[in-house]
Amino acid sequence: MRAVVVRRFGGPEVLEVAEVPVPEPGPGQVRIRVAAAAVNPVDLATRAGVLTAAGVIPPRKVLGLGWDVAGEVDAAGPGARFRPGDTVLGLRDRIALPLGAYADYVVLDASAVALAPPGVSPVEAATLPLNALTAAQALDLVESTGTVLVTGAAGAVGGYAVALAHARGRQVVAVAGEADEAIVRGFGADEFVPRGRDLGERVRARVPGGVDAVLDTALLGLDALDAVRGGGEFVAFAAGAAPIPLRGVRVRTVWIRADGEQLAGLATTLRPRVAGVLPLEKAPAAHERLAAGGVRGRLVLTP
């Protein structure tokens, strides 16, 4: 079978389509025939060696790429709660393995997998797991029920964060480019603040005293922290991106975990966002396009 792997770090040119053995599911695992795998910024960071340099991934001779997968269960190990023929989506959160979702087949723990909702294509389903779960689990860290500021609100994670915060009854202030105001208001934003300088001042002009919490998907750090009231909450979305907890703000970082049960609920409530579809062997082109910026939704590879 084919799989996209990295044997050395660098630009998109280091991505290799290799022939590898078909993996076998163990107890509590399923093998998925991959129909679609989304391309995420974390894949670019893995390929470039950023996560290994940061100590998130230990040094490996071979690394597989791809967290998000949608397809059909091909085989199930003892104790798995899925059967061959089930159409599913899932998240690979064990990122130091030599085989990822950019492949013809991938093995996941059954606990990381959910049945695909009716009417959602594999390409659409593959855009959901990492981004939807990250947004939901970040919002789960916020104890306040008041105003939430979401930076990067037009992005894949930010858009879902806006939609989920709105659905949970929060007043949502969205930060994005001026051209994206209509998009993020469509996600459920109550207020819109264009990204740029003096963010804290401009947010406080809309919300006197500052917002209760920030979901900083755009990794703005201190600029976003300035928009939070004293004693409020701040959620960072990457290792090393959490600012100093000034003014008693409770700063936390979301560490995504696979959760099939939570994913099943999200897949029935959130709208997938597909930015484009490419064949598996075009993974380098997908990485180049994502790195260029301006992608709304997710690019998807189809074996």
C-alpha positions as CSV (number, residue, x, y, z in Angstrom):
1,M,0.0,0.0,0.0
2,R,1.0,3.6,-0.4
3,A,1.7,6.1,2.4
4,V,3.2,9.6,2.6
5,V,6.2,9.6,4.9
6,V,9.0,11.9,6.0
7,R,12.6,10.5,6.3
8,R,14.2,13.9,6.6
9,F,12.9,17.4,7.6
10,G,12.5,20.2,5.1
11,G,10.0,21.7,2.6
12,P,7.2,19.9,0.7
13,E,9.8,18.2,-1.5
14,V,10.8,15.8,1.4
15,L,7.3,14.2,1.3
16,E,7.7,10.7,-0.1
17,V,5.0,8.4,-1.3
18,A,6.4,5.0,-0.1
19,E,5.2,1.4,-0.5
20,V,4.7,0.0,3.0
21,P,3.0,-3.1,4.5
22,V,-0.7,-3.0,5.2
23,P,-1.1,-2.5,8.9
24,E,-3.0,-5.0,11.1
25,P,-5.4,-4.0,13.8
26,G,-4.8,-5.2,17.3
27,P,-7.3,-5.6,20.2
28,G,-9.7,-2.7,20.3
29,Q,-8.5,-1.3,17.0
30,V,-9.9,-0.9,13.5
31,R,-8.2,-0.7,10.1
32,I,-9.7,2.0,7.9
33,R,-9.6,2.0,4.1
34,V,-8.8,5.7,3.7
35,A,-11.2,7.6,1.4
36,A,-10.0,11.1,2.5
37,A,-7.4,12.6,4.7
38,A,-7.3,16.3,5.6
39,V,-4.2,18.5,5.5
40,N,-3.6,20.5,8.6
41,P,-1.0,23.1,9.7
42,V,0.4,20.6,12.2
43,D,1.4,18.3,9.3
44,L,3.5,21.2,7.9
45,A,5.1,21.6,11.3
46,T,5.8,17.9,11.5
47,R,7.3,17.8,8.0
48,A,9.6,20.8,8.7
49,G,10.9,19.3,12.0
50,V,9.3,22.0,14.2
51,L,7.6,19.5,16.5
52,T,10.7,17.4,16.9
53,A,12.8,20.5,17.7
54,A,10.2,21.5,20.3
55,G,10.3,18.1,21.9
56,V,6.7,17.2,21.0
57,I,7.8,14.3,18.6
58,P,10.9,12.3,19.5
59,P,13.5,11.7,16.8
60,R,12.3,9.1,14.4
61,K,13.8,7.6,11.2
62,V,10.4,7.6,9.5
63,L,7.3,9.7,10.4
64,G,3.8,9.3,8.9
65,L,1.7,12.4,8.3
66,G,-2.0,13.1,8.7
67,W,-4.3,13.3,11.7
68,D,-7.8,13.3,10.1
69,V,-9.3,10.3,8.3
70,A,-12.6,9.3,6.8
71,G,-13.3,6.0,5.1
72,E,-14.6,2.5,5.6
73,V,-13.7,0.0,8.3
74,D,-11.8,-2.8,6.5
75,A,-10.9,-5.0,9.5
76,A,-11.5,-4.9,13.2
77,G,-9.5,-6.4,16.1
78,P,-11.0,-8.2,19.1
79,G,-13.1,-5.9,21.2
80,A,-13.5,-3.2,18.6
81,R,-17.0,-1.7,18.5
82,F,-17.1,-1.3,14.7
83,R,-17.6,-3.8,12.0
84,P,-16.1,-4.1,8.5
85,G,-18.2,-2.0,6.1
86,D,-18.9,0.8,8.6
87,T,-18.3,4.3,7.2
88,V,-16.4,6.3,9.8
89,L,-14.2,9.3,10.6
90,G,-11.5,9.4,13.1
91,L,-8.4,11.1,14.6
92,R,-4.9,9.9,14.8
93,D,-3.4,11.6,17.8
94,R,-0.4,9.4,18.2
95,I,1.8,11.5,15.9
96,A,5.2,9.8,16.4
97,L,4.2,6.7,14.4
98,P,5.6,5.8,11.0
99,L,2.2,5.6,9.4
100,G,-0.4,8.4,9.4
101,A,-3.7,9.1,7.6
102,Y,-2.0,10.1,4.4
103,A,-2.2,6.5,3.3
104,D,-4.3,3.8,1.7
105,Y,-5.0,2.3,5.1
106,V,-4.6,3.4,8.7
107,V,-5.1,1.6,12.0
108,L,-6.8,3.6,14.9
109,D,-8.0,2.7,18.3
110,A,-11.8,2.3,18.1
111,S,-12.1,4.9,20.8
112,A,-10.8,7.5,18.3
113,V,-13.4,6.7,15.7
114,A,-17.0,7.7,15.1
115,L,-19.7,6.6,12.6
116,A,-19.9,9.1,9.8
117,P,-23.3,10.9,9.8
118,P,-25.7,10.3,6.9
119,G,-25.4,12.6,4.0
120,V,-21.8,13.7,4.8
121,S,-19.2,12.6,2.1
122,P,-15.8,11.2,3.2
123,V,-14.1,14.4,1.8
124,E,-16.4,16.5,4.0
125,A,-16.1,14.2,7.1
126,A,-12.3,14.2,6.9
127,T,-12.2,18.0,7.6
128,L,-13.9,17.6,11.0
129,P,-11.9,15.6,13.5
130,L,-8.8,17.6,14.5
131,N,-10.3,21.0,14.1
132,A,-13.7,20.3,15.6
133,L,-12.3,18.4,18.6
134,T,-9.7,21.1,19.2
135,A,-12.3,23.8,19.2
136,A,-14.7,21.8,21.5
137,Q,-12.0,20.8,23.9
138,A,-10.6,24.3,24.1
139,L,-14.1,25.6,24.9
140,D,-14.5,22.9,27.6
141,L,-11.5,24.5,29.4
142,V,-13.4,27.8,29.8
143,E,-15.4,28.0,33.0
144,S,-16.9,31.4,32.4
145,T,-20.3,31.5,30.7
146,G,-19.8,35.1,29.6
147,T,-18.2,36.8,26.6
148,V,-15.7,34.8,24.5
149,L,-13.2,36.3,22.1
150,V,-12.1,34.0,19.2
151,T,-9.0,35.1,17.3
152,G,-8.5,33.6,13.8
153,A,-12.3,33.2,13.6
154,A,-12.3,32.6,9.8
155,G,-9.9,29.7,10.1
156,A,-10.8,26.0,10.4
157,V,-10.5,25.8,14.2
158,G,-11.6,29.4,14.8
159,G,-14.7,29.0,12.8
160,Y,-15.8,25.9,14.7
161,A,-14.9,27.7,18.0
162,V,-17.3,30.5,17.1
163,A,-20.1,28.1,16.1
164,L,-19.7,26.0,19.3
165,A,-19.4,29.0,21.6
166,H,-22.6,30.5,20.0
167,A,-24.4,27.1,20.4
168,R,-23.4,27.0,24.1
169,G,-25.0,30.4,24.7
170,R,-21.8,32.5,24.9
171,Q,-21.7,36.1,23.5
172,V,-18.9,35.8,20.8
173,V,-16.5,38.5,19.7
174,A,-14.7,37.4,16.5
175,V,-11.3,38.6,15.2
176,A,-10.5,38.0,11.6
177,G,-9.6,39.9,8.4
178,E,-12.0,42.6,7.3
179,A,-13.0,40.6,4.3
180,D,-14.2,37.7,6.5
181,E,-16.7,39.6,8.6
182,A,-19.7,38.1,6.8
183,I,-18.3,34.6,7.1
184,V,-17.7,34.7,10.8
185,R,-21.0,36.4,11.6
186,G,-22.5,33.5,9.7
187,F,-20.8,31.1,12.1
188,G,-22.6,32.9,15.0
189,A,-20.4,35.8,16.0
190,D,-22.2,38.6,17.8
191,E,-19.4,41.2,17.4
192,F,-16.6,41.5,14.9
193,V,-13.3,43.2,15.4
194,P,-10.8,43.3,12.4
195,R,-7.4,42.0,13.2
196,G,-4.6,44.5,13.5
197,R,-2.9,46.7,16.0
198,D,-4.2,47.7,19.5
199,L,-6.5,44.7,19.6
200,G,-7.1,45.0,23.3
201,E,-8.3,48.6,23.0
202,R,-10.6,47.9,20.1
203,V,-12.1,44.9,21.8
204,R,-12.6,46.8,25.1
205,A,-14.4,49.6,23.1
206,R,-17.0,46.9,22.3
207,V,-16.9,45.1,25.6
208,P,-16.1,47.5,28.5
209,G,-13.6,46.0,30.9
210,G,-12.6,43.2,28.5
211,V,-14.0,39.8,27.6
212,D,-14.3,37.0,30.0
213,A,-12.3,34.5,28.0
214,V,-10.1,34.3,24.8
215,L,-9.7,31.3,22.5
216,D,-6.5,32.4,20.7
217,T,-6.5,30.1,17.7
218,A,-4.4,32.7,15.7
219,L,-1.6,32.6,18.3
220,L,-1.7,36.3,19.0
221,G,-0.4,35.9,22.5
222,L,-0.1,39.1,24.5
223,D,-2.1,41.1,22.0
224,A,-5.1,38.9,22.7
225,L,-4.4,38.7,26.4
226,D,-4.8,42.5,26.6
227,A,-8.5,42.0,25.6
228,V,-9.3,39.8,28.6
229,R,-10.6,41.3,31.9
230,G,-8.5,40.9,35.0
231,G,-9.0,37.4,36.4
232,G,-10.4,36.1,33.1
233,E,-9.4,33.1,31.1
234,F,-7.1,32.5,28.1
235,V,-6.7,29.3,26.0
236,A,-3.6,28.9,23.8
237,F,-3.6,26.5,20.9
238,A,0.1,25.5,20.5
239,A,3.0,24.5,22.6
240,G,4.9,27.6,23.7
241,A,2.2,30.0,22.6
242,A,0.8,30.7,26.0
243,P,1.5,34.2,27.2
244,I,2.5,35.2,30.8
245,P,-0.7,35.2,32.9
246,L,-0.8,38.9,33.6
247,R,-3.5,40.5,35.8
248,G,-4.5,37.1,37.2
249,V,-5.7,35.7,33.9
250,R,-5.9,32.0,34.0
251,V,-3.9,30.8,31.0
252,R,-4.2,27.2,29.8
253,T,-3.2,25.3,26.6
254,V,-5.5,22.9,24.9
255,W,-3.9,19.5,24.2
256,I,-6.1,17.7,21.7
257,R,-7.1,14.1,22.4
258,A,-9.0,11.7,20.2
259,D,-12.5,11.1,21.5
260,G,-14.8,9.1,19.2
261,E,-17.9,9.8,21.3
262,Q,-17.4,13.6,21.3
263,L,-16.5,13.5,17.6
264,A,-19.8,11.7,16.8
265,G,-21.8,14.6,18.3
266,L,-19.7,17.3,16.6
267,A,-20.0,15.6,13.2
268,T,-23.8,15.9,13.3
269,T,-23.8,19.6,14.4
270,L,-21.0,21.3,12.6
271,R,-20.8,22.2,8.9
272,P,-17.7,20.7,7.1
273,R,-15.6,23.2,5.2
274,V,-13.7,21.8,2.2
275,A,-11.1,24.1,0.6
276,G,-10.0,21.7,-2.2
277,V,-9.4,18.1,-3.1
278,L,-6.1,16.6,-4.4
279,P,-4.9,13.0,-5.0
280,L,-2.6,11.5,-2.4
281,E,0.5,11.9,-4.6
282,K,-0.1,15.6,-4.7
283,A,0.5,16.0,-0.9
284,P,3.5,18.3,-1.6
285,A,1.2,20.7,-3.6
286,A,-1.3,20.6,-0.8
287,H,1.4,21.6,1.7
288,E,2.5,24.4,-0.6
289,R,-1.0,25.7,-1.0
290,L,-1.7,25.6,2.8
291,A,1.6,27.3,3.6
292,A,0.8,30.2,1.1
293,G,-2.1,31.2,3.4
294,G,-5.7,32.3,2.8
295,V,-7.1,28.8,2.8
296,R,-10.7,28.7,4.2
297,G,-11.6,25.2,5.3
298,R,-9.3,22.3,4.8
299,L,-7.5,20.8,1.8
300,V,-8.2,17.0,1.5
301,L,-6.1,14.2,0.0
302,T,-7.9,11.3,-1.6
303,P,-6.1,7.9,-2.0
